[in-house]
Amino acid sequence: MSKDFLPIRAFDHVEFYVGNAKQAAHFYDKVFGFTPVAKMGLETGCRDRASYVMQQGKVRFVLTSALVPDHEISRHCGLHGDGVKVMAFEVSDAEVAIREAKTRGATIVQSVEAYEDGDGVIKSGLLRYAGDTVIKLIERQHYRGRFAPGYEPITSNSPEDVGLAAIDHIVTNVYLGEMNYWAGWFQQVMGFNQLTHFTEDDISTEYSALMSKVMENGSGKIKLPINEPAEGKKKSQIEEYLDWYNGAGVQHIAMSTGDICGTVRALRNRDIDFLRVPDTYYEDLKDRVGPIDEDVNELQELGILVDRDEDGYLLQVFTAPMQDRPTLFFEVIERHGSRGFGVGNFKALFVSLEQEQAKRGNL
Protein backbone atom coordinates (compact mmCIF):
# COMPACT_ATOMS: atom_id res chain seq x y z
CA MET A 1 0.00 0.00 0.00
CA SER A 2 1.35 3.45 -0.91
CA LYS A 3 2.18 5.87 1.90
CA ASP A 4 -0.59 8.30 2.88
CA PHE A 5 1.20 11.58 2.09
CA LEU A 6 -1.55 13.72 3.66
CA PRO A 7 -2.84 11.81 6.71
CA ILE A 8 -6.06 13.22 8.15
CA ARG A 9 -6.89 12.51 11.79
CA ALA A 10 -10.63 13.28 11.71
CA PHE A 11 -13.37 15.67 10.66
CA ASP A 12 -12.61 18.73 12.81
CA HIS A 13 -15.65 20.93 12.14
CA VAL A 14 -18.02 22.25 9.52
CA GLU A 15 -18.55 26.02 9.31
CA PHE A 16 -21.82 27.40 7.99
CA TYR A 17 -22.30 30.98 6.78
CA VAL A 18 -25.77 32.01 7.93
CA GLY A 19 -27.90 35.14 8.00
CA ASN A 20 -28.23 35.24 11.80
CA ALA A 21 -25.79 33.13 13.82
CA LYS A 22 -27.54 33.67 17.16
CA GLN A 23 -30.88 32.43 15.84
CA ALA A 24 -29.23 29.53 13.99
CA ALA A 25 -27.42 28.53 17.19
CA HIS A 26 -30.72 28.54 19.07
CA PHE A 27 -32.22 26.23 16.41
CA TYR A 28 -29.36 23.72 16.49
CA ASP A 29 -29.40 23.83 20.30
CA LYS A 30 -33.11 23.44 21.05
CA VAL A 31 -34.10 21.36 18.00
CA PHE A 32 -31.05 19.28 17.05
CA GLY A 33 -29.67 18.89 20.55
CA PHE A 34 -26.30 20.56 19.98
CA THR A 35 -24.65 22.30 22.95
CA PRO A 36 -23.20 25.81 22.46
CA VAL A 37 -19.61 25.58 23.69
CA ALA A 38 -17.88 28.75 22.46
CA LYS A 39 -18.61 32.11 20.89
CA MET A 40 -16.79 34.86 19.02
CA GLY A 41 -18.28 38.32 18.41
CA LEU A 42 -18.40 41.89 19.64
CA GLU A 43 -18.02 40.73 23.24
CA THR A 44 -14.75 38.99 22.37
CA GLY A 45 -13.36 41.89 20.33
CA CYS A 46 -14.35 40.68 16.86
CA ARG A 47 -15.97 43.57 14.97
CA ASP A 48 -17.02 42.02 11.65
CA ARG A 49 -18.58 38.63 12.45
CA ALA A 50 -20.24 36.50 15.11
CA SER A 51 -19.65 32.75 15.43
CA TYR A 52 -21.14 30.09 17.67
CA VAL A 53 -19.50 26.67 18.11
CA MET A 54 -22.04 23.86 18.56
CA GLN A 55 -21.06 20.38 19.75
CA GLN A 56 -22.80 16.98 19.92
CA GLY A 57 -20.73 13.83 20.29
CA LYS A 58 -17.80 14.34 17.92
CA VAL A 59 -19.87 16.55 15.58
CA ARG A 60 -18.83 20.20 15.71
CA PHE A 61 -20.64 22.91 13.76
CA VAL A 62 -19.56 26.56 13.60
CA LEU A 63 -22.33 29.03 12.72
CA THR A 64 -21.05 32.37 11.45
CA SER A 65 -22.79 35.55 10.31
CA ALA A 66 -21.55 38.99 9.30
CA LEU A 67 -21.92 42.06 11.52
CA VAL A 68 -21.36 44.51 8.66
CA PRO A 69 -23.13 44.72 5.28
CA ASP A 70 -20.20 44.78 2.85
CA HIS A 71 -18.63 41.48 3.83
CA GLU A 72 -17.75 38.13 2.24
CA ILE A 73 -20.19 36.39 4.59
CA SER A 74 -23.05 38.74 3.66
CA ARG A 75 -22.37 38.21 -0.04
CA HIS A 76 -22.15 34.43 0.43
CA CYS A 77 -25.53 34.33 2.19
CA GLY A 78 -27.08 36.64 -0.40
CA LEU A 79 -25.99 34.35 -3.22
CA HIS A 80 -26.35 30.92 -1.64
CA GLY A 81 -28.60 31.35 1.38
CA ASP A 82 -27.45 29.60 4.57
CA GLY A 83 -24.91 26.94 3.64
CA VAL A 84 -21.58 25.29 4.27
CA LYS A 85 -18.51 27.42 3.68
CA VAL A 86 -15.75 25.36 5.34
CA MET A 87 -15.06 21.63 5.66
CA ALA A 88 -12.27 21.36 8.24
CA PHE A 89 -10.03 18.30 8.61
CA GLU A 90 -7.62 17.83 11.50
CA VAL A 91 -4.03 17.07 10.51
CA SER A 92 -0.92 16.53 12.61
CA ASP A 93 1.14 19.18 10.79
CA ALA A 94 -0.69 21.95 8.93
CA GLU A 95 2.41 23.37 7.25
CA VAL A 96 3.41 19.99 5.81
CA ALA A 97 -0.19 19.27 4.75
CA ILE A 98 -0.63 22.59 2.94
CA ARG A 99 2.78 22.26 1.30
CA GLU A 100 1.99 18.74 0.09
CA ALA A 101 -1.38 19.88 -1.27
CA LYS A 102 0.20 22.85 -3.05
CA THR A 103 2.90 20.76 -4.74
CA ARG A 104 0.15 18.48 -6.08
CA GLY A 105 -1.87 21.28 -7.64
CA ALA A 106 -4.16 22.69 -4.93
CA THR A 107 -5.12 26.36 -5.04
CA ILE A 108 -4.14 27.87 -1.69
CA VAL A 109 -6.78 30.31 -0.47
CA GLN A 110 -4.88 31.03 2.74
CA SER A 111 -1.38 29.95 3.65
CA VAL A 112 -0.81 28.48 7.09
CA GLU A 113 -1.38 30.97 9.88
CA ALA A 114 -0.90 30.48 13.62
CA TYR A 115 -3.45 31.62 16.21
CA GLU A 116 -2.33 31.70 19.85
CA ASP A 117 -3.72 32.48 23.28
CA GLY A 118 -3.13 31.30 26.84
CA ASP A 119 -4.41 27.82 25.96
CA GLY A 120 -1.89 27.18 23.22
CA VAL A 121 -1.63 27.52 19.46
CA ILE A 122 -3.67 26.41 16.46
CA LYS A 123 -2.36 26.44 12.88
CA SER A 124 -4.50 26.23 9.76
CA GLY A 125 -4.59 26.93 6.04
CA LEU A 126 -7.31 26.88 3.36
CA LEU A 127 -7.65 25.10 0.00
CA ARG A 128 -10.11 25.98 -2.73
CA TYR A 129 -12.82 23.38 -3.25
CA ALA A 130 -16.00 23.23 -5.38
CA GLY A 131 -17.91 26.47 -5.88
CA ASP A 132 -17.28 28.85 -2.99
CA THR A 133 -16.55 26.03 -0.53
CA VAL A 134 -13.10 25.75 1.02
CA ILE A 135 -11.24 22.97 2.83
CA LYS A 136 -9.44 23.90 6.03
CA LEU A 137 -6.50 21.79 7.21
CA ILE A 138 -6.12 22.46 10.92
CA GLU A 139 -3.50 21.43 13.48
CA ARG A 140 -4.80 21.60 17.03
CA GLN A 141 -2.94 19.04 19.16
CA HIS A 142 -1.04 21.90 20.86
CA TYR A 143 -4.24 23.71 21.87
CA ARG A 144 -6.04 23.03 25.18
CA GLY A 145 -8.89 25.56 24.85
CA ARG A 146 -12.56 25.00 24.06
CA PHE A 147 -12.26 25.62 20.31
CA ALA A 148 -9.79 28.24 19.05
CA PRO A 149 -8.13 31.54 20.00
CA GLY A 150 -10.59 34.43 19.77
CA TYR A 151 -13.47 32.32 21.11
CA GLU A 152 -14.80 32.43 24.66
CA PRO A 153 -16.41 29.40 26.35
CA ILE A 154 -20.19 29.30 26.69
CA THR A 155 -22.15 27.57 29.43
CA SER A 156 -25.77 26.78 28.63
CA ASN A 157 -28.75 24.80 29.82
CA SER A 158 -29.24 22.84 26.63
CA PRO A 159 -31.85 20.08 26.32
CA GLU A 160 -30.68 16.50 26.07
CA ASP A 161 -28.85 15.65 22.87
CA VAL A 162 -30.52 13.37 20.33
CA GLY A 163 -27.70 10.84 20.08
CA LEU A 164 -25.75 12.17 17.11
CA ALA A 165 -22.23 10.77 17.50
CA ALA A 166 -19.99 11.74 14.55
CA ILE A 167 -19.91 12.91 10.94
CA ASP A 168 -20.19 9.86 8.71
CA HIS A 169 -19.80 11.59 5.33
CA ILE A 170 -20.33 14.93 3.58
CA VAL A 171 -21.86 15.10 0.09
CA THR A 172 -21.08 17.78 -2.49
CA ASN A 173 -23.16 18.60 -5.59
CA VAL A 174 -21.32 19.83 -8.70
CA TYR A 175 -22.26 20.66 -12.27
CA LEU A 176 -22.38 18.10 -15.07
CA GLY A 177 -18.81 17.29 -16.11
CA GLU A 178 -17.19 18.35 -12.81
CA MET A 179 -17.49 15.12 -10.79
CA ASN A 180 -14.52 13.44 -12.44
CA TYR A 181 -12.42 16.59 -12.03
CA TRP A 182 -13.00 16.79 -8.27
CA ALA A 183 -12.66 13.03 -7.79
CA GLY A 184 -9.31 13.24 -9.56
CA TRP A 185 -8.42 16.31 -7.48
CA PHE A 186 -8.97 14.42 -4.22
CA GLN A 187 -6.88 11.57 -5.53
CA GLN A 188 -4.02 13.75 -6.75
CA VAL A 189 -4.01 16.52 -4.14
CA MET A 190 -5.27 14.81 -0.98
CA GLY A 191 -4.27 11.19 -1.55
CA PHE A 192 -7.86 9.89 -1.44
CA ASN A 193 -9.04 6.72 -3.17
CA GLN A 194 -12.32 6.07 -4.94
CA LEU A 195 -14.42 3.91 -2.63
CA THR A 196 -17.32 3.39 -5.03
CA HIS A 197 -18.99 4.81 -8.14
CA PHE A 198 -22.69 5.07 -8.89
CA THR A 199 -23.92 5.67 -12.45
CA GLU A 200 -27.23 6.94 -13.79
CA ASP A 201 -28.29 3.27 -14.01
CA ASP A 202 -27.95 2.98 -10.22
CA ILE A 203 -29.61 6.30 -9.32
CA SER A 204 -32.51 7.10 -11.60
CA THR A 205 -36.27 7.24 -12.07
CA GLU A 206 -38.45 7.71 -15.11
CA TYR A 207 -37.72 11.44 -14.96
CA SER A 208 -34.24 12.14 -13.63
CA ALA A 209 -30.89 10.66 -12.67
CA LEU A 210 -27.58 11.46 -11.06
CA MET A 211 -24.04 10.09 -10.95
CA SER A 212 -21.84 9.90 -7.88
CA LYS A 213 -18.27 9.02 -6.88
CA VAL A 214 -17.36 8.42 -3.25
CA MET A 215 -13.84 9.46 -2.28
CA GLU A 216 -12.19 8.16 0.88
CA ASN A 217 -8.95 9.12 2.61
CA GLY A 218 -6.18 6.65 3.49
CA SER A 219 -7.47 5.86 6.98
CA GLY A 220 -11.09 5.53 5.84
CA LYS A 221 -12.18 8.14 8.40
CA ILE A 222 -13.15 10.74 5.77
CA LYS A 223 -15.74 9.87 3.13
CA LEU A 224 -16.83 12.49 0.59
CA PRO A 225 -19.38 11.56 -2.09
CA ILE A 226 -19.49 13.91 -5.09
CA ASN A 227 -22.72 14.09 -7.14
CA GLU A 228 -23.40 15.48 -10.59
CA PRO A 229 -26.67 15.47 -12.56
CA ALA A 230 -27.25 13.07 -15.44
CA GLU A 231 -29.45 13.62 -18.46
CA GLY A 232 -33.15 13.07 -17.74
CA LYS A 233 -36.62 14.07 -18.89
CA LYS A 234 -36.95 16.54 -16.02
CA LYS A 235 -34.73 18.31 -13.50
CA SER A 236 -32.99 16.11 -10.95
CA GLN A 237 -32.60 16.99 -7.27
CA ILE A 238 -28.98 17.89 -8.08
CA GLU A 239 -30.02 20.45 -10.69
CA GLU A 240 -32.58 21.88 -8.30
CA TYR A 241 -29.87 22.31 -5.68
CA LEU A 242 -27.46 23.94 -8.16
CA ASP A 243 -30.19 26.33 -9.35
CA TRP A 244 -31.19 27.50 -5.88
CA TYR A 245 -27.74 27.43 -4.28
CA ASN A 246 -26.40 29.27 -7.34
CA GLY A 247 -23.41 27.01 -7.63
CA ALA A 248 -21.70 23.86 -6.45
CA GLY A 249 -21.63 23.18 -2.73
CA VAL A 250 -22.38 20.84 0.16
CA GLN A 251 -25.74 19.11 -0.33
CA HIS A 252 -25.98 17.15 2.89
CA ILE A 253 -24.11 16.07 5.99
CA ALA A 254 -24.61 12.52 7.26
CA MET A 255 -24.30 12.03 11.02
CA SER A 256 -24.03 8.66 12.70
CA THR A 257 -25.96 7.45 15.71
CA GLY A 258 -26.01 4.28 17.79
CA ASP A 259 -29.81 4.36 18.07
CA ILE A 260 -31.42 5.70 14.92
CA CYS A 261 -34.96 5.05 16.15
CA GLY A 262 -34.34 7.04 19.31
CA THR A 263 -32.60 9.83 17.42
CA VAL A 264 -35.31 10.15 14.76
CA ARG A 265 -38.09 9.98 17.34
CA ALA A 266 -36.45 12.77 19.35
CA LEU A 267 -36.03 14.94 16.24
CA ARG A 268 -39.61 14.31 15.13
CA ASN A 269 -40.79 15.35 18.59
CA ARG A 270 -38.87 18.60 18.03
CA ASP A 271 -40.64 19.17 14.70
CA ILE A 272 -37.90 18.16 12.26
CA ASP A 273 -39.43 17.06 8.95
CA PHE A 274 -38.08 13.95 7.23
CA LEU A 275 -38.58 12.63 3.71
CA ARG A 276 -41.07 9.75 3.52
CA VAL A 277 -41.07 6.82 1.14
CA PRO A 278 -44.32 4.96 0.31
CA ASP A 279 -45.42 2.41 2.92
CA THR A 280 -45.15 -0.26 0.23
CA TYR A 281 -41.35 0.04 0.69
CA TYR A 282 -41.69 -1.95 3.94
CA GLU A 283 -43.91 -4.77 2.65
CA ASP A 284 -41.05 -7.00 1.50
CA LEU A 285 -38.25 -5.34 3.47
CA LYS A 286 -36.94 -8.47 5.19
CA ASP A 287 -37.00 -10.39 1.91
CA ARG A 288 -34.83 -7.66 0.34
CA VAL A 289 -32.33 -7.01 3.14
CA GLY A 290 -32.40 -10.18 5.25
CA PRO A 291 -32.48 -10.36 9.05
CA ILE A 292 -32.09 -7.12 11.02
CA ASP A 293 -32.22 -6.36 14.74
CA GLU A 294 -34.81 -3.60 14.46
CA ASP A 295 -38.62 -3.87 14.45
CA VAL A 296 -39.87 -3.25 10.91
CA ASN A 297 -43.09 -1.68 12.20
CA GLU A 298 -41.08 0.92 14.13
CA LEU A 299 -38.90 1.60 11.09
CA GLN A 300 -42.04 2.12 9.00
CA GLU A 301 -43.55 4.43 11.62
CA LEU A 302 -40.40 6.58 11.61
CA GLY A 303 -39.70 6.34 7.85
CA ILE A 304 -36.27 4.77 8.32
CA LEU A 305 -34.73 2.98 5.33
CA VAL A 306 -32.57 -0.18 5.34
CA ASP A 307 -29.93 -1.44 2.93
CA ARG A 308 -27.43 -4.31 2.98
CA ASP A 309 -24.11 -4.99 1.30
CA GLU A 310 -21.50 -7.73 1.66
CA ASP A 311 -20.25 -6.25 4.96
CA GLY A 312 -23.57 -5.83 6.77
CA TYR A 313 -26.52 -3.47 6.78
CA LEU A 314 -27.27 0.17 7.47
CA LEU A 315 -30.27 2.26 8.47
CA GLN A 316 -30.72 5.81 7.18
CA VAL A 317 -33.18 8.67 6.95
CA PHE A 318 -33.04 12.12 5.36
CA THR A 319 -34.44 15.41 6.60
CA ALA A 320 -36.24 17.93 4.46
CA PRO A 321 -34.14 21.02 3.56
CA MET A 322 -33.11 23.06 6.59
CA GLN A 323 -33.98 26.40 5.00
CA ASP A 324 -36.54 27.84 2.56
CA ARG A 325 -34.27 27.19 -0.42
CA PRO A 326 -34.21 23.48 -1.38
CA THR A 327 -30.50 23.14 -0.66
CA LEU A 328 -28.79 21.81 2.49
CA PHE A 329 -30.29 18.87 4.42
CA PHE A 330 -29.07 16.20 6.85
CA GLU A 331 -28.90 12.43 6.95
CA VAL A 332 -29.02 10.28 10.08
CA ILE A 333 -27.29 6.91 9.65
CA GLU A 334 -26.65 3.84 11.79
CA ARG A 335 -24.22 1.26 10.45
CA HIS A 336 -24.19 -2.43 11.27
CA GLY A 337 -21.06 -3.39 9.33
CA SER A 338 -22.09 -1.89 6.00
CA ARG A 339 -19.64 0.53 4.43
CA GLY A 340 -22.08 1.54 1.68
CA PHE A 341 -24.42 4.47 1.17
CA GLY A 342 -27.81 2.84 0.71
CA VAL A 343 -27.77 2.18 -3.03
CA GLY A 344 -30.78 -0.09 -2.61
CA ASN A 345 -32.77 2.90 -1.33
CA PHE A 346 -31.87 5.33 -4.10
CA LYS A 347 -34.89 4.54 -6.27
CA ALA A 348 -37.41 4.98 -3.43
CA LEU A 349 -35.66 8.14 -2.25
CA PHE A 350 -35.60 9.67 -5.72
CA VAL A 351 -39.33 9.15 -6.10
CA SER A 352 -39.89 10.83 -2.73
CA LEU A 353 -37.57 13.70 -3.65
CA GLU A 354 -39.32 14.21 -6.98
CA GLN A 355 -42.65 14.45 -5.19
CA GLU A 356 -41.21 17.23 -3.02
CA GLN A 357 -39.72 18.96 -6.08
CA ALA A 358 -43.12 18.87 -7.78
CA LYS A 359 -44.69 20.59 -4.76
CA ARG A 360 -42.09 23.36 -5.10
CA GLY A 361 -42.63 23.66 -8.87
CA ASN A 362 -39.03 22.63 -9.57
CA LEU A 363 -39.39 19.21 -11.24
N, C-alpha and C positions, 0 to 999 in steps of 0.2 A: 504494500500500500504506500502511495506517495505521501510525503510529509505534508501536514497541514500548515501551510505557510502563513495563514492568518487565523490562528485559533481563537474562537469566540467562546467565552465562558458561559454566557446566558443572555436572554433578553434582559436589558436593564430597565428600560421604560419606553412608553409611547407618549409623545407630546401632541396634544390637539390644540389647534388654533380655533378659538371660539369667540362668539360675540360678547359674552358676558361670563367671565371665569367664575365669579362668585355664585351665580345662579347655576352654572353647569356643575360646580362642585357640590352644591346642595342636592342636585338631582342624583349624581353618582353616589353620594353619601346615603340619602334617605331611600332611594329606590333600588340601586344596585348593591348597596351594602359595603361600599368602599369607605375607609376611614381617612379623613384629612390628616396628614401627618406633618406637612410643612407648607409655608406660604412665602411668597416674595411679592412686594408691592410698595406702595408709598410708605407704609409703616417701616419697611426694611431699607428704605433709601433708594428704591428703584422708581424712576420717574416716568418711564414710558410703557410699562407693562405690569400686569398682575398675573401670578401663577399660583396654582394650588396643586400640591402633590397628594394623590389619592392612592391608598394601598389596600389590597386584599390578597391574602396569601402571598405569592410571589409576583402578583400582577401589580404594576405600578403605572398609573396614568398621571400625566402632568397636563393641566388645563390652563391655557394661557390666552389672555386677551389684551388688546392694546388700551392704553390710557390716553392716547393722543390720536387725532384723526389721520394725519398723514404718516402712516406707519406700515411697514411690511405686513404686520399681522392684520391690520384693518383691510388692506388691499386683498390679502389672502382670503379673509372671510367674505369680503364683497364678491369675489370671483367664485369661490368654491362653496360658500357656506361653512358651517362648522365641519372640521375634518382633520385628518392626521397630517401633521407637518413633519414629525421626526420619528423614525424608528431607531432606537438606541440599543446597541449591543455592547456588552461589557467585554473588554479585552485586558490582557495582563500588561501590555505595553502599548499605549496609544501612539507614541512616536514611531515605533517599529511598524505598527499596523497601518498607519496612514502612509508611511513611506513605501511599504509593500504594495498598497493599493495604488499609489500614484505611479510606481514603476510599471504596473500592469495595465495602466490606461484609465484609471479613475480621474474624474474631474473633482478637484479639491475645492470645496466651497469655503472651508475655513481650515487653515493649518492648525496644528495642535497648539492649544493654549492651556495654561495652568491657572487654576482658581484655588485660592488658599484662604483659610481662616484658622481659628484656634483649634479646630477639629482635624486639621490635616489638609491635604491637597488632592484635587481632582484634575485630571488632564483629559482633554477631548478634542476631536477634530470632526469635520463634516465632509461627506461625500455626496455628490449629486446623484439622485435616483430619478425614478420616473415622474414626469410632470414637475410639480413644485415640491415634491417630497424629497427629503434628505435622509441620509443614514449617518447617525452619530456613532463613532467608536470612542468609548469612554473607559478610562482607567480609574478605578475607585478603591483599590485595595489599601491605599494609604490614607483613606478618609474615614473618620469615625463618626461623623455627624449624621443627622437625620436623612438628608438628601444631598445637598451641595452647598458650597459657600454662596452667601447672598440670600439664603432661605432661613426662616426662623421656624422652630417647631410649633406645631399646633396640638392642643389637647381638645378633644371633643367628646360629646356624649352620643356617639353614633349608634344606630340600631345594630342588631346582630348582622354579621355578614351572611351571604347566601351560599357560601361554600365554594366560591371560585378560587382555584388553587394556583394556576400558572397560565401563561400564554402558551397555547399549543401551536398555533401557526397564524400568520398574517397574510392576507390575500390582497394582491394588487391587480387592478384592472388597467389595461393599456389598449391603445388603438390597434386595429388590424395591421399586422405586419411588424409589430414591435415586440411580441412575446419572445421570438427567437433571439432578438437582439439582447433583451435583458436577461434571458436565461444564459446566453453566452457570456454576458457581462459578469454575472455572478460566478460563473465557472472560471473565467479568466482573471477577474479582479479580486474576488473574495475566496476562491478555492472551493466553491460549492460543487456538488454533484447533482445530476438530475435524478430525483427519486422515482418519479413516474411522469407519464405524459398521457393526457386525455385528448382525444380528437373530437370533431363534431359528431362522429358516429356514437361516441360514448355519452355526450351531453347535448341532447337535442330533443325537440318536439316537432310537431307538424309545422310550426311557425318559425322557430328560431333555434340557434345553436351557439355554442362557444367552444373554444379550445383552451387547454390549460397545461402548463408545465410546472411541476413542483420541484423547487430547488432546496437542497439540504446541505448544511455545513458539515465539516469533517466529523464532528462529534455526534451529529444527529440531533443536537439540541435546538437548532434553528431550522424551521421549515417555512418556506415562502412560496406558496403557489402564485403563479402569474397567469391571468386570464386575458384572452382577447376574443372579440366577437368573430363568429363565422357567418358566412352568407346564409340568409334565411328569408322566408316570405315576409316576415315582419321584424320589428326591432327586438333584439335580445335584451335581457336584463343588463348586459355589459354596455350596450349602446345607450340604454337609458341612463345608466350611471355616468358615462362619459359626457352625455349631453347636459345633464344637470349639475355635474361637478365641474364642467368646463375644463376637462382635461383628465389625464391619467392620475391615479391615486389609490389609496388604500380603500378597498371595498368592505372588507370585514375583518374582525379580529376574533379568533376562536380561543376560548378560555376553557381550561379543563376543570373538572370537578370529580370528586369521588362518590357523589350521590346526585346524579342528574335529576332524578325525580324530586328530591328535596329542594335542589336549587331552582328548578323550573317552577315548582309549586310556590316557593317563596317569592320569585319574581312575578308570577301571575298575581299573587296576592297584593303585590305593590304596583299593579296595573301596567306591567310590561306586556306588550302585544307580541305574539309569536306567529309565524307563518303556520298555516294548517294544510295538511294534505287530506284528501278524501278518506273517509272512514274505511272504504274498501281496501286501502293500503294494508290494513291490519288483518284482513280476513284470512290470508294465507301466509302470515308473517313467519310463523315457525317452520313452515315448509320451505320458505325461501332462505332463512338464515340459520336454521338449526336451533339447538337448545340454547337458551339464555337464562340468566338468573332472575331477570325482572318479570313482573306480572304484565302480560300483554294488555290487559284491561286498563291498568294504570298508565302504561305508555300511550294507549289510544286516548285516554282522558286528557293527558297532558300534551299530546301531539308530538311525542318523541319518536324519532326514526331510528332504525337499526340496520346495520350492514355488517357483512362478514367477509374476511379475506383469509388467506392461508395461515395467518398468524393469530387470528382470533376475531372478536367482533367489537363494534363500537356503537355507541348511542349518541345522537346529535339532534339539535334543534336550533332554529334560526329565528332571531327577532325580526320584527318589522324595522324599517329605517328609524334611526334615532332622532331625526330632524324632519322638517317639512319637505325638504328635497329628498328624493328617493336615492340616497347615496349610502352613507356609512350605516352598517348594522353589525350585530354581534352573533356569534355562534357559541353555544354551550356544548361541550363534548366530554364524554366519558369513555375511556378506552379499556377494553379487556383483551389486550394483546395485539389488536389490529393496529397496523401502522398506516392504514389507508385514510381516505377522505370521504368515504360514503358513496362510491361510484354507483352502487346499486340504488341509491336514493335520488340520483340526479334527475331522472325522468319525472318522478312524482313532485320533486321540488320545483322543477321548471314549470310544470303545469300550474302549480300554486303561485309561483312568481308571475306568470303571465296573467293569471286572474287578477292579481293586484295591479299589474301594469295597466290592464284594461280599465280598471276602476279609475286610474289616474289619467286615462286618455293618452297613454304613452306606448301602447303596443303597436 
